[in-house]
């Protein structure tokens, strides 16, 4: 009897979670449509709720702030990046592990499935000062998290610049590749061509991260 009750409870939890994810997806889709139509700043949460077929409170239950509707993928991305660093094999540097993860993640934006969404969100973000500020904040939060992990692993003392500098270098590569992807998609480039370009530029950036700036951009006599 107890086993049957336990299974029923698990099934009930599974159904509720599935419905929750379906509702969340409807809200995200509705927001994306409205933002593409009229811009982020011109759309209210109430309008998003109506388009998604839910009440306004439900939107806030899933997304406490409106900007979260645009940057929904950032928390999972942060967790995956830090996990890639933690799981790197012995002898591999932080820049190699984190940089390779970044290049692989951004290269996926060139896929045919992602292209339309990337173009739509690029237009939305570039059309909103609020979103641009929030994106920089998210990048700063991710940089701080990576720097903290590096400092913990290396036993760096408070005030040492190396963890902070390494984290900024890796996330600088991420920001550069992301902007490149947006520029190219908005220019009509996508698919295999864009994926190859992002990987090529990413490898160049990785090389600079791993081998240093000493020989880069030397002034010519």
ABEGO torsion letter per residue (X at the ends): XAAAAAAAAAAAAAAAAAAAAAAAAAAAAAAAAAAAAAEAAABBAAAAAAAAGBBAAAAAAABABAAAAAAAAAAAAAAAAAAAAAABBBGBBAAAAAAAAAAAAAAAAABAAAAAAAAAAAAAAAABAAAAAAAAAAAAAAAAAAAAAAAAAAGBBBGBAAAAAAAAAAAAAAAAAAAAAAAAAAAGBBEAAAAAAAAAAAAAAAAAAAAEAAABGBBBX
